Amino acid sequence: MPKSNNKIMELEKYPPKFTTIEDERPSLEKTQKLVGGLVELIELTSGDQLLVNEEGLVKGLPLNEYATYIASHMSNLTYPYGIKGNAVLLQGDARWID
């Protein structure tokens, strides 16, 4: 990955990441690092939770197609512009709220 002081520019050149955590509840600080900023929690109909960058759209982060698909098909919300930036799927013991 090229060196850059602008983290948004680095993300725009590479596909966003999608991380799944199943075994241990991650801290807020860890999830903020994984999504690259403020965390928004999306409750999925499966009982899992999807954590995304709350400011992904306004920061111009790239579309995360996999996270957008999951959020659009497994939540009661709509995402006309898609999920932008990195995302974290929490399953099982990793869920923040039981």
Summary of the structure (lengths in Angstrom):
residues: 98
radius of gyration: 13.1
end to end distance: 37.7
largest distance: 40.2
contacts: 280
relative contact order: 0.28
helix: 28%
strand: 20%
